[in-house]
Amino acid sequence: MPHIDVGNDAPGIIGLMRFRPETAAPLNDLADALLRTPGPLSRGERELIASYVSHGNGCAFCTGGHSEVAARELEGGMPAVRRVLDDHDFSGLPEKIGALLAIAGLVRKGGKEVTEEAVAAARKAGATDVEIHDTVLIAAAFCMYNRYVDGLAAPLPADPASYGRQMADRVVAHGYANGPGARRA
């Protein structure tokens, strides 16, 4: 049961964003900047980082949606995403992405968990300073998003898999700032 009445039936972060559109706009803009705008990491790689952190935090809503988007954007689709989430198996991915996911997992535990050794391993695997920066920022932001959803006990959709596919359709077509939960004046 949700901790607060958000005045709508939308699940997860979507309902929370509809409740407070003035905070939804910058949160959606941040998600777009982190996950959808051009950058050195592909959209699929960035969505996988978001999904990996969300899964580690136990946030089913965020894991479902971002896993679906990552699966559409990455070679190997959902089986590749599930290997990462369920088995922490990075073997089918480029070494650099595995090293960045390891950093994301450390950020999820706490910012000070990121070690010089983890950063050195990512650099050795070919990660740039911008890619390391973006990984840490995505991981930190998704810790916030996950805690927002779970801290208010936002409800899950009745059919999470179907909802994740619908959310991915909207995100791939429109991004986050103009996609699910977006309410612009």
N, C-alpha and C positions, 0 to 999 in steps of 0.2 A: 504494500500500500504506500503511495507517495506520501512524503512528509508534509507537503503543502498542496493546497488546491491551486492549480495553475489555470483553471477556467477553460480547459480544452481537453480533448481526448487524444491528442497526438502523443505518440510514444517518445521516450528517450529525450535527447537534447532538443528535438523538434518542438515538443510541448513546452519545454523551458524557454526556448527562444521566442515562441509565440506569446508567452506570458510576459516577457521583458524584451520587446523588440529593440529598445534603446541599447541594450547590452548585446543583443543578437547580432546587430550590424557589425560591430568591431570584431566579435568572435568569428563570424563568417568571413570577414575580410582577412583575418589572420589565417584561417584555414585555407583560403584561396592563395594567399601569399606563400604559405608553407608547402602546399600540396599541388597547386594547379599552375602557377606561373612558371615560365621557362626557368630552368636552373640546370646545374651540372648533373644532378641526379634526375632520373626519369620520374615521371608522375607515378608509375607503378612502384618504383623503388621507395619513393617517399610515402606512398599509401601503405606499403608493406611495413615500413618503420612505424607508422601510426597504428596499424593493426597489431603489430608485434608488442608494442608498449601497452596497448589497450587490453590485449589478451593476457599479458603478464599482470596487469592490474585487475583482472577479473571483470572488466566492463564489457558485458555481453553485447550491449547495444552498439557501442563504438567498434568493437571487434567485428561484428557482423557486417556493418555497412562498409567499413574500410577494407575488410578482407575481400568483399565483393568487387569493390573498385580496383583494388590491387590485382585481383585475378583477371580482370578484363584488360589490364594494362601490361601485365607481365607474361613473358613466354612461359609456358607450363601451366598457366591458369590456376584454378583453385587447388589442384593437387600439389602444386609447388608451394602455394600459400599455406596449405594445411601441414605440409612437412615442416615448414618453419615454425608454425604456431604450436603444433602438437608435439613434435619431436625435437624442436630446436636444431633441426637438420638444415644446415646452410650449404650442404655439398653441391646441390644443383644450381647454386647461385655463383656469380663472380666472387672471387676471394674478397675483393674490396667491399662488396655489399655485406658479406658475412661479418667482416671486421666492424663495419658501421653498425650492423644490428647488435653486435656484442657491446658496442659503446652505448647504443640506445637502451639495452637491457641494464647497463650500469646506471645510466641516468634515471631510469625507472625506480631503482632502489634508492637513489639519492645522488645529487649532483657531485658530491665529494667522493663518490664511489668510482668515478672516472679516473683512471690512472694514466701516468705517463706511458706505461707499457701498452695499455690499450690503444692510446693515440699513436704510439710508435708502430704498433701492428697494423693499424689502419693506413698509416702513411706508407709502410712497407708494401702493403697490398695495392697501393696506388691512389689512395684517397688524398684529396687536396684539403687545404685548410678550410675552404668554403664548404666542401662536402662534410667535413667533420663538424663545422659550425652548424650547418643546416640540420644534421642528424641530431645534435644535442638540442637544438631549439625545437624540432619536431617532437622529440621525446619529452621534453619538458612541457611543451604545450599540451600534449596528449595526456600527460599526468593531470594537468588542470582540467581538461575537458572530461576525462574519466571521473575525476572526483566531483565535478559539477553534476554529472548525471547520477552517479551512485550516491553522492552525499545528500541529494534530495529524493532518493529512491524513485527516480523517474521510471514509469512502467515500461516494460518491454512490449513490443507489438505481439499480437496474438499469434502470428506466423513470422517469426524472426527471419527465416531464410527468404521468404517471399518479400518481406519488407526490405531486407538488405538489397535484393535485386532491384526493387523499385527505386530505392534511394540511389543506388549506383547509376541507374538510368538517368536520373535527374542531375546527378553530380557530373557525370561524363558529358552530358548535353549542355549544362548551364553553369557548372562550378558550384562553389559553396555560397558565395555572396548572392547569387541569383537562384539558388537551388533550394533544397529542403530547409524549411524553417525561416527562409529569408522573407522579411517584410520590410520593404523600403517605403519611405514616405514619398 
